[in-house]
């Protein structure tokens, strides 16, 4: 297991997020919205985690950057 892989966490409104665990993302891809702003993937990578924050009604999305 490569423990040096960079992971990025993004907040995305739950009502508009359509990716699943293991899905690839491309740099510049629109992932959804948060606080009225577009959430854009900052890198190529893979969705490694998705957790729901019921207080803010958002997903915390973990992207592992592709090497």
Secondary structure as UniProt FT lines:
FT   TURN            3..4
FT   STRAND          7..13
FT   HELIX           14..16
FT   TURN            21..22
FT   STRAND          24..25
FT   TURN            27..28
FT   STRAND          30..34
FT   TURN            35..36
FT   STRAND          37..40
FT   STRAND          45..53
FT   TURN            54..57
FT   STRAND          58..65
//
